[in-house]
Amino acid sequence: MCDESKCLYFVARQNVLCDVQLEAEGVEIPAHRVVLAACSSYFNAMFTGELSESRAHKILLQEVDGKALGLLIDFVYTSEIQVTEENVQVSMHLGQSCVSPVILYTLE
């Protein structure tokens, strides 16, 4: 048995009950709207407002690094992030624009 956050992560990675597909630079990541909205005011606004993304199954995120999107979604599901010299800049950018302040604290 795994803890709840890890179980959600594995369910998402297997594309089970996912209701949205995020895409950035050709990287496609299945996810659950409720998980994203609960962890991010950016996604909460996207999915609960009148934006077309609130109804779309596939969402193309402009000006977002594909690898960074993967890091972000991993963080949302696991509360863990692997920051390296290669990804610290894009991680900071995503932390500022898409996720709660927790990721920024983690990066500092």
Secondary structure, 3 states (H helix, E strand, C coil): CCCHHHHHHHHHHCCCCCCEEEEECCEEEEECHHHHHHHCHHHHHHHHCCCHHHCCCEEECCCCCHHHHHHHHHHHHHCCCCCCCCCHHHHHHHHHHCCCHHHHHHHC
